[in-house]
Amino acid sequence: MKTMTINILDDQTTEKVRWMLDHFRGDGVEIVSEEDLNDLKCLQATRSEESVTFEDYLADAD
């Protein structure tokens, strides 16, 4: 898979580029914003961490 970053300053141009790229989704193009990609990377990094129950979280909140 190849990754490409496109920086666009104008919201109107951004929408035009997204519209164009949407036509390639059937050919295997995936559109992910950089913000979403960063969020996904952060979530992936926590996959191996031990989880805490919600009750334990509330008990330690004070």
C-alpha angles and dihedrals in degrees: 000000000000122000124210128187119205119188114203123180099194124069092212092054090046090058091049092051092047090050090053094046092048087068089064097053090099089057093057101272113147119197116207125164117233089241091055091046091053090049091051091050091051091049091048090052090058095052093095095045121107113256125231122215116244090242091055090047091053092046091056095043093094 
